[in-house]
Amino acid sequence: MIINMKNLSSEKAYKLLSGAVVPRPIAWVSTISKEGNMNLAPFSFFTVVSRNPPTLGISIGPGIGSREGTIKDTLLNIMETKEFVVNIVSKELVVEMHQSSGNYPPEENEFEHTGLTPVSSESVKAPRILESPISMECRLTKSIEIGTDTLLLGEIMQFHIDDTLYINHYKVNIQKLEPIARLAGNYAEIKSPFTLEKPYE
């Protein structure tokens, strides 16, 4: 089967892409508005885009459901403050992460809805999640509008990692981290990692 993507609606294209580009890591993004309202939401169009300077990329689309056609609070806050924190989702936090994806009004605090603890960051005003095993404080370096969505590039200023996950020489113990990934509308664990010999020296 061949599908001409230009003939598809955004909804149908999303279904295909989110089911084919898997597994996807989840950026659990915490922000704060100019008025001081904290926000927390997960995004799976997320990756590393540069190691020098260390930079993350997150793509955010328009609101859906009851907020269809609106700009998401996370995007509004980042565009206003130029700051955000990416928290990594471990297995033990998956319920809270999913809860934070609801369509809450801008003035409502997802930290309160989920029972999570916001703590002050070192270099940005946006809070990080105390319970998250890894948090990365970011400053927005560039925003790119691509059709209906906005790609945000953020340079990592501070990298927080639980001591139990840190291995010497700047490595992360992924098995202890137990990260959660996105599979279309489902979630997945990484249970069986394997290693292959490098084909080069």
C-alpha positions in Angstrom: 0.0 0.0 0.0 1.2 3.5 -0.8 -0.4 6.5 0.9 -0.2 10.0 -0.5 0.4 12.1 2.6 -0.8 15.3 0.8 -4.3 13.9 0.6 -4.6 13.2 4.4 -6.0 15.4 7.1 -3.8 16.3 10.0 -5.6 13.8 12.2 -5.0 10.9 9.8 -1.4 11.9 9.2 -0.8 12.0 12.9 -2.3 8.5 13.4 0.1 7.1 10.7 3.2 8.9 12.0 2.6 8.2 15.7 2.2 4.5 14.9 5.2 4.2 12.6 7.8 6.4 14.3 8.1 4.3 17.5 9.1 4.0 20.3 9.3 7.7 21.0 10.7 9.2 24.2 8.5 11.5 26.2 9.4 15.1 27.1 7.5 15.9 30.3 7.7 19.7 30.1 7.3 22.0 33.0 6.9 25.7 32.5 5.7 28.8 34.2 3.7 31.7 32.8 4.6 35.4 33.2 1.9 35.6 35.8 3.4 32.7 37.8 1.1 29.9 36.8 2.9 26.6 36.6 2.1 24.1 33.8 3.0 20.5 33.2 2.4 18.4 30.0 3.9 15.5 28.1 5.0 15.6 24.5 6.4 12.7 22.4 7.5 14.6 19.3 10.8 15.0 21.1 14.5 14.3 20.6 18.2 15.4 21.0 19.1 17.7 18.1 22.7 18.7 19.1 25.5 17.7 21.5 27.4 20.9 21.2 25.7 23.0 22.4 23.5 20.3 24.1 20.1 21.0 22.6 16.7 19.3 22.8 13.9 19.6 20.2 10.2 19.4 21.0 7.4 19.8 18.5 4.1 21.1 19.8 0.8 21.1 17.9 -2.4 23.0 18.4 -4.9 22.2 21.1 -7.3 19.3 20.7 -10.7 18.2 22.0 -12.4 21.0 23.9 -9.5 23.3 23.2 -9.2 22.6 19.5 -7.6 25.4 17.5 -6.1 27.1 20.5 -2.4 27.4 21.5 -1.3 25.0 24.2 -0.3 26.5 27.5 3.2 25.0 27.3 3.9 26.7 24.0 2.5 30.0 25.2 4.6 29.9 28.3 7.8 29.0 26.5 7.4 31.7 23.8 6.8 34.3 26.6 9.5 33.3 29.0 12.0 31.5 26.7 12.5 28.8 29.4 11.3 25.3 30.2 12.4 22.1 31.9 12.3 18.6 30.3 11.6 15.9 32.9 12.1 12.2 32.0 9.2 9.8 32.7 10.1 6.7 34.6 7.8 3.7 35.0 6.7 4.7 38.5 5.5 8.1 37.2 3.5 7.0 34.2 0.1 7.5 35.8 0.9 11.0 36.9 2.4 11.8 33.5 -0.8 10.6 31.8 -2.9 12.5 34.2 -1.0 15.7 33.3 -2.0 15.4 29.6 -5.6 16.4 30.3 -7.1 19.6 28.8 -6.9 21.8 31.9 -7.7 25.5 31.9 -4.5 27.7 31.9 -5.0 28.8 35.5 -5.1 25.3 36.8 -1.9 23.7 38.0 -1.1 20.2 36.8 1.3 19.7 39.7 -1.7 19.9 42.0 -3.8 17.6 39.9 -1.1 14.9 39.9 0.2 15.3 43.4 3.8 16.0 42.1 6.2 18.3 43.8 7.5 21.4 41.9 11.0 22.5 43.0 13.1 25.5 42.0 15.5 25.1 39.1 19.1 26.5 39.1 19.2 28.5 35.9 15.5 29.0 34.8 12.3 30.1 36.5 10.4 27.1 35.3 10.1 24.5 38.1 11.3 20.9 37.7 9.6 17.8 39.0 11.2 16.6 42.3 10.0 13.0 41.7 11.5 12.8 38.1 14.8 10.9 38.0 16.2 13.2 35.3 15.4 16.9 34.6 17.0 19.2 32.1 16.7 23.0 32.4 16.5 24.6 29.0 16.6 28.0 27.4 14.8 28.5 24.1 17.2 29.2 21.3 14.9 29.0 18.3 11.3 28.4 17.4 10.3 27.2 13.9 6.7 27.1 12.7 6.2 24.1 10.5 2.6 24.0 9.2 0.3 23.6 12.1 3.0 22.8 14.6 5.9 24.6 16.3 9.4 23.2 16.7 11.2 24.4 19.8 14.9 24.1 20.3 16.2 24.5 23.8 19.8 24.6 25.0 20.3 22.5 28.2 21.7 24.7 30.9 21.6 22.3 33.9 21.3 18.5 33.9 19.8 16.9 37.1 20.1 13.1 37.6 19.4 10.9 40.5 22.7 9.6 42.0 21.5 6.0 41.8 21.2 6.3 38.0 24.6 7.9 37.3 27.4 5.6 36.1 31.0 6.8 35.9 32.1 8.6 32.7 28.8 10.4 32.2 26.6 7.4 31.5 23.1 6.7 32.6 21.9 3.4 34.0 19.0 2.9 31.7 17.8 -0.3 33.3 17.4 1.4 36.6 15.9 4.5 34.9 13.0 2.4 33.4 12.0 5.0 30.9 8.5 5.0 29.4 8.0 5.4 25.6 5.1 6.3 23.5 3.6 3.9 20.9 0.7 5.7 19.0 -1.9 5.8 21.7 -0.2 3.4 24.0 2.9 3.4 26.3 5.7 0.9 26.5 8.6 -0.2 28.7 12.1 -1.0 27.4 12.5 -4.5 28.8 15.1 -6.3 26.6 18.0 -4.1 25.5 20.7 -5.8 23.5 24.2 -5.0 22.3 25.9 -5.6 18.9 29.6 -5.3 18.1 30.6 -2.1 16.3 31.2 -2.6 12.6 34.1 -0.1 12.8 37.0 0.8 15.0 
